[in-house]
Amino acid sequence: MLPSSDELEAFHNRLKHTDSNLIKSGSKEVKRAEIIGEIYQLARDWLRIAAALRPSDVVDGELLKNFDVQMIELQRLTESRTRASAYRKMLTPLLSEFFEWVITPLIRFEASPAQVARHDLLNILAKVITPTEADYIDEAAQCLTLRCHRAAIIMLWSAAIARLHNVIEQMSFASYNSALAATVAKKVTPFKHVYNTPISSLAELQKIRDFDILVVGMELWKYDIQTFEELERLLGTRNNASHPGMSKPNALDVLQYARKSSDFVFSKIHFTPTVQ
Amino acid sequence: MYENAEEVIARILTIVAKCPDNLKEKCFEVLLRGYVETEISIPARRTANETSVLTEREDTSIEAAIPEAVRQRFKSTAKRLSVSLPKLAGLFDFGNDPFTFHALVVPGMNNADKTRKVALLVAAKTYLATGNWIADWQEVKAECINQNCYVSTNQSVNLQAGEGKVWFKSVEVGKNIELSAEGQKEAQKLLTLIAQAE
C-alpha cells in the first residue's frame, strides 16, 4: 500500500532529528546506542517505504535506487565503529533531496483529480454507511481512481441495495410480506408492476428485483412517490452503467450519484448494525 | 495570431531564468498563459457589435464547458456572489475530471494567512463539485506547495492560528477541514475577490 505524504513527512522529521544529533558529535565516533539504533531503524524503515513507493511510479525509480544504496550502506555502518561524519555523509544527500523529490511528488499525486474524487466520494458517504456497506464504497472509490466510472456506479448501487436488504432482514420478512401484499393490492403504476413473491429468507430476498423492493419500500419506509422516482432514476443509472450503451459517466456524475444515494437511501433508511 | 511567438517565448524564458528554481515552472506557465490569452482575445481589433456577439458566444461556450453535474451549482453560486459565470468558471480547468484550479495567486500577508486562505478556496472548490464545504487535507497541502506557503512542520498550526479558529470546525493532521458558517462566508468572499481579479 502506498504510504501517505504525512507518513513520509514524519520519516523526514526523524531523519532531520537524527542528523542534528549527529552534528553534535562532530567527527567523533558515535557510541550512543540509541542513536545507532535509530539510524539502523531509519534505514530499515526507508527500505520498507521504498518498496511500497516503487510500484506506484509516483517517485523516480532511479532516485529510489540511489537512496536504497545509501540506506543499505548506512545500515552496514551501524555494525562497526563509525564516526558521526561518516553517517552524515550518507544521510546528507537523502536529507537535501527528500522533500523535493519524494514528498512533493507524493503530495501532488494525493491531490491529483482522481485521488481528490476518491476522497470526495468517501467524504459524502462517511457518516451514513455501515462497515458492511463501507466495503462496497471502498471498492467504488478504487474504481474512481482508475477512472472506471461505470463500475463505481454499480458498486455504489450495490451498497444501497445492501442497506435495503439489511433493513428488511432486521425488520423481519413478515413485515416485508405484509407491505408487499398492500402494494400488489393497488392496481395502478408502479404498484401493479410488482411481482407478488413473498419471502422467508435472505436468499429469497436477494432474488427479488431491485425495482420491486423500491416500490414495496413506499409501504415499508413510508417514502412518497417522488422519493421512489428518485430511487428509480438511481436504479436506471446503475442499469445504464452495467449494460452496453452510450452512457459515459464522468467523475462528477459518480459523485452526484453518491450524493443522491446518500440523500435518498443511506440518510433516509436507517439500519442499526447489531453488536456481535 | 502568434506572429511574434518566437520573440515572446524567448523573452519569457529570459524572465523565467531570473526566478528561483522552485518557481520557474509556475512563472513560465503564468507568462505563457498571459501571452496565449492576449493572442486569443485581441479586443482592440473588434468592433463593439462584434465584441458583444463574441462575448455572448464565449459565455455560452464557457457554460457548456462546465460539466452538467455541477453547472447549476456554478450558476447559482455565481449569482449569489454577483460574479459573472465566465469569471467564476475561469478559475477552474474543466479539462480535468473532476475540475481543478487554474494557476491562480492566493492573497495573504504571510505563510499562515495564505495557508488558511488556500484551505478556504479548496473547500469552495469541493463545494462546487459536491455541495460539501470541506477542504481535503492533501489537496490543501498540494495547493500550498503551488502557492509556496507550505511549511511541513507548521501546516496544522498555521491553519489553526488567527481566524482559523473561527473559519474551521476542526483541524487535525490528515483529516478533512470542515468550514464553519463563518468560514463559508469568508470562502465566498475570497472566491469573489479572486474571480473579479482574474
Boltz contact constraints between the chains, C-beta under 6 A:
constraints:
  - contact:
      token1: [A, 6]
      token2: [B, 174]
      max_distance: 6.0
  - contact:
      token1: [A, 9]
      token2: [B, 152]
      max_distance: 6.0
  - contact:
      token1: [A, 107]
      token2: [B, 141]
      max_distance: 6.0
  - contact:
      token1: [A, 107]
      token2: [B, 142]
      max_distance: 6.0
  - contact:
      token1: [A, 108]
      token2: [B, 142]
      max_distance: 6.0
  - contact:
      token1: [A, 110]
      token2: [B, 138]
      max_distance: 6.0
  - contact:
      token1: [A, 111]
      token2: [B, 138]
      max_distance: 6.0
  - contact:
      token1: [A, 111]
      token2: [B, 139]
      max_distance: 6.0
  - contact:
      token1: [A, 111]
      token2: [B, 142]
      max_distance: 6.0
  - contact:
      token1: [A, 113]
      token2: [B, 96]
      max_distance: 6.0
  - contact:
      token1: [A, 113]
      token2: [B, 98]
      max_distance: 6.0
  - contact:
      token1: [A, 113]
      token2: [B, 100]
      max_distance: 6.0
  - contact:
      token1: [A, 116]
      token2: [B, 139]
      max_distance: 6.0
  - contact:
      token1: [A, 117]
      token2: [B, 98]
      max_distance: 6.0
  - contact:
      token1: [A, 119]
      token2: [B, 136]
      max_distance: 6.0
  - contact:
      token1: [A, 120]
      token2: [B, 130]
      max_distance: 6.0
  - contact:
      token1: [A, 123]
      token2: [B, 134]
      max_distance: 6.0
  - contact:
      token1: [A, 250]
      token2: [B, 97]
      max_distance: 6.0
  - contact:
      token1: [A, 251]
      token2: [B, 97]
      max_distance: 6.0
  - contact:
      token1: [A, 251]
      token2: [B, 98]
      max_distance: 6.0
  - contact:
      token1: [A, 252]
      token2: [B, 67]
      max_distance: 6.0
  - contact:
      token1: [A, 252]
      token2: [B, 69]
      max_distance: 6.0
  - contact:
      token1: [A, 252]
      token2: [B, 70]
      max_distance: 6.0
  - contact:
      token1: [A, 252]
      token2: [B, 98]
      max_distance: 6.0
  - contact:
      token1: [A, 253]
      token2: [B, 69]
      max_distance: 6.0
  - contact:
      token1: [A, 255]
      token2: [B, 130]
      max_distance: 6.0
  - contact:
      token1: [A, 256]
      token2: [B, 69]
      max_distance: 6.0
